Amino acid sequence: MIKENSIILFQGDSITDCDRNKIDHTDLGNGYVNLVNYYIQQHYDNVTCINKGISGNRSKDLKRRWKRSTMPLEQIDILSILIGINDTLRRYDTNLFISKEEFRSNYNYILDTTKEKFPDVKIVLMSPFLLPTEPKQLEWREDLAPKIEIVSHLAHEYNASYIPLQLRFNDKVCIEKPNCYWTKDGVHPSAKGHILIAKEWIDAII
């Protein structure tokens, strides 16, 4: 999927953002995007990775800023999106509910507008994920599960590569490596969690 002179755009929330410097547009943050870029730079020539993730974004926030943070780009060869956990989280911490229908509609807008401007773009969709580290997070699964299913269906509909991060993390959790090994708080990956995401991305795309 990656060719010489490719431009890869990563979009999403804090997991993608990962403390990137918003003033320095070449900064990729301290997470999986930076790790993926490091691998790519070792194996490919003239490939540019761009990180436009913004901490706290829900699907509706990503939709709202799509025209100003994505459409102005002159070239996108690969678009990678990881969004959704905040759609669930905000329901439980601030009572801001986004239904699965609205979630799908937001995602459809993002993908449709992108395909319209960049008809040959390759799309990578990663499922949101949750690894509860405290009991109250267990109930979040009923909200998140339908959204994960929607991302899977959208990947099929748009002929996108799909990375089922929830399943991949579930497979790695064990007594020696419990949820808190992979995430700091059930949502934000630890360093090991970011390594796993980067590896899954590389294995799926390269």
C-alpha positions as CSV (number, residue, x, y, z in Angstrom):
1,M,0.0,0.0,0.0
2,I,2.9,2.4,0.7
3,K,4.8,3.7,-2.3
4,E,7.5,6.2,-2.9
5,N,6.4,9.8,-2.3
6,S,3.3,8.6,-0.4
7,I,1.6,10.9,2.1
8,I,0.0,9.2,5.1
9,L,-2.5,11.1,7.3
10,F,-3.3,10.0,10.8
11,Q,-6.5,11.3,12.3
12,G,-8.2,10.7,15.6
13,D,-8.3,11.7,19.3
14,S,-5.7,11.8,22.1
15,I,-4.4,8.3,21.3
16,T,-3.3,9.6,17.9
17,D,-2.5,13.1,19.1
18,C,-0.3,11.8,22.0
19,D,1.0,15.3,23.0
20,R,2.2,16.4,19.6
21,N,3.3,20.0,19.2
22,K,0.4,21.7,17.4
23,I,2.6,24.5,16.3
24,D,5.2,22.2,14.7
25,H,3.3,20.5,11.9
26,T,6.0,17.9,11.4
27,D,5.7,16.7,15.0
28,L,4.1,13.3,15.3
29,G,3.6,13.0,19.1
30,N,5.0,10.4,21.4
31,G,2.8,7.4,20.5
32,Y,2.0,4.9,17.8
33,V,2.2,7.4,14.9
34,N,5.8,8.2,15.7
35,L,6.6,4.5,16.0
36,V,5.0,3.8,12.6
37,N,6.8,6.7,11.0
38,Y,10.2,5.5,12.5
39,Y,9.6,2.1,10.8
40,I,8.6,3.6,7.5
41,Q,11.6,5.9,7.4
42,Q,13.9,2.9,7.8
43,H,12.3,1.0,4.9
44,Y,10.9,3.5,2.4
45,D,12.1,6.6,0.6
46,N,10.3,9.9,0.5
47,V,7.2,8.9,2.6
48,T,5.6,11.6,4.7
49,C,3.5,10.9,7.8
50,I,1.2,13.7,9.1
51,N,-0.5,13.6,12.5
52,K,-3.7,15.6,12.9
53,G,-5.1,13.9,15.9
54,I,-6.6,16.1,18.6
55,S,-7.1,15.1,22.2
56,G,-10.6,14.8,23.4
57,N,-12.2,14.5,19.9
58,R,-15.4,12.6,19.4
59,S,-16.6,11.6,16.0
60,K,-18.7,14.8,15.8
61,D,-15.6,16.9,16.6
62,L,-13.6,15.1,13.9
63,K,-16.5,15.7,11.4
64,R,-16.7,19.4,12.4
65,R,-13.0,20.0,11.8
66,W,-12.7,17.8,8.7
67,K,-12.8,20.5,6.1
68,R,-10.1,22.6,7.8
69,S,-7.8,19.8,9.0
70,T,-8.0,17.4,6.0
71,M,-9.5,18.9,2.9
72,P,-6.9,21.7,2.5
73,L,-4.2,19.0,2.0
74,E,-3.2,18.7,-1.7
75,Q,-2.4,15.0,-1.5
76,I,-3.4,12.0,0.8
77,D,-2.4,8.5,-0.3
78,I,-3.3,6.7,2.9
79,L,-5.8,7.9,5.5
80,S,-5.7,6.2,8.9
81,I,-8.5,6.9,11.5
82,L,-8.8,5.9,15.1
83,I,-11.9,7.5,16.7
84,G,-14.8,6.5,19.0
85,I,-13.7,6.0,22.6
86,N,-14.6,9.5,23.5
87,D,-18.0,9.1,22.0
88,T,-18.5,6.4,24.7
89,L,-16.5,8.1,27.5
90,R,-18.4,11.4,27.4
91,R,-21.7,9.5,27.8
92,Y,-20.6,8.4,31.2
93,D,-18.6,11.3,32.5
94,T,-20.6,14.3,31.2
95,N,-23.8,12.7,30.0
96,L,-23.1,13.7,26.3
97,F,-24.7,10.8,24.4
98,I,-23.9,10.0,20.8
99,S,-26.1,7.3,19.4
100,K,-24.8,4.6,17.1
101,E,-26.8,6.2,14.2
102,E,-25.1,9.5,14.7
103,F,-21.7,7.9,15.1
104,R,-22.2,6.1,11.7
105,S,-23.5,9.4,10.1
106,N,-20.4,11.3,11.3
107,Y,-18.1,8.6,10.0
108,N,-19.9,8.4,6.7
109,Y,-19.4,12.2,6.2
110,I,-15.7,11.9,7.0
111,L,-15.2,9.0,4.5
112,D,-17.5,10.3,1.8
113,T,-15.9,13.8,1.7
114,T,-12.5,12.3,1.7
115,K,-13.2,9.9,-1.2
116,E,-14.8,12.7,-3.2
117,K,-11.6,14.8,-3.1
118,F,-9.1,11.9,-3.0
119,P,-10.8,9.1,-5.0
120,D,-7.7,6.9,-5.0
121,V,-7.0,7.2,-1.3
122,K,-6.4,4.0,0.7
123,I,-8.2,4.0,4.0
124,V,-7.2,2.3,7.3
125,L,-9.9,2.1,10.0
126,M,-8.9,1.1,13.5
127,S,-11.5,0.1,16.0
128,P,-11.8,2.0,19.3
129,F,-11.0,-0.1,22.3
130,L,-11.5,-0.2,26.1
131,L,-9.5,-2.1,28.7
132,P,-11.2,-1.4,32.0
133,T,-9.0,-0.6,34.9
134,E,-11.8,0.3,37.3
135,P,-15.2,-1.3,37.9
136,K,-17.3,1.6,36.6
137,Q,-15.8,1.2,33.2
138,L,-17.3,-2.2,32.7
139,E,-20.7,-0.7,31.8
140,W,-19.1,1.3,29.0
141,R,-18.8,-1.8,26.9
142,E,-22.5,-1.7,26.0
143,D,-22.1,1.6,24.4
144,L,-18.7,0.9,22.8
145,A,-19.5,-2.5,21.3
146,P,-22.0,-1.2,18.7
147,K,-19.6,1.5,17.6
148,I,-16.8,-1.1,17.1
149,E,-19.2,-3.1,15.0
150,I,-20.0,0.0,12.9
151,V,-16.3,0.7,12.2
152,S,-16.0,-2.9,11.1
153,H,-18.9,-2.6,8.7
154,L,-17.7,0.7,7.4
155,A,-14.3,-0.8,6.6
156,H,-16.1,-3.4,4.5
157,E,-18.3,-0.8,2.8
158,Y,-15.5,1.5,1.9
159,N,-13.0,-1.3,1.0
160,A,-10.8,-0.1,3.8
161,S,-8.2,-2.0,5.7
162,Y,-9.6,-2.9,9.2
163,I,-7.5,-3.3,12.3
164,P,-9.6,-4.7,15.2
165,L,-7.7,-3.2,18.1
166,Q,-10.2,-4.4,20.7
167,L,-9.7,-8.0,19.7
168,R,-5.9,-7.6,19.4
169,F,-5.7,-6.1,23.0
170,N,-8.1,-8.8,24.3
171,D,-5.8,-11.5,22.9
172,K,-2.8,-10.0,24.7
173,V,-4.3,-9.5,28.1
174,C,-3.2,-12.2,30.6
175,I,-2.3,-12.5,34.3
176,E,1.2,-11.3,33.6
177,K,0.0,-8.5,31.4
178,P,-3.3,-7.3,32.6
179,N,-5.3,-4.3,31.3
180,C,-3.2,-1.8,33.2
181,Y,-0.1,-3.1,31.4
182,W,-1.5,-2.0,28.1
183,T,-3.4,1.2,29.2
184,K,-2.9,3.8,31.8
185,D,-6.5,4.3,32.6
186,G,-8.4,1.8,30.4
187,V,-8.4,4.3,27.5
188,H,-5.0,5.8,26.9
189,P,-2.3,3.3,25.9
190,S,0.9,2.8,27.9
191,A,4.2,2.7,26.0
192,K,3.6,-1.0,25.5
193,G,0.1,-0.3,24.2
194,H,1.4,2.1,21.6
195,I,3.9,-0.4,20.5
196,L,1.2,-2.9,20.0
197,I,-0.9,-0.5,18.0
198,A,2.1,0.4,15.8
199,K,2.9,-3.2,15.2
200,E,-0.7,-4.0,14.2
201,W,-0.8,-1.0,11.8
202,I,2.5,-2.1,10.2
203,D,1.5,-5.7,9.9
204,A,-1.8,-4.8,8.3
205,I,-0.6,-2.2,5.9
206,I,3.0,-3.1,4.9
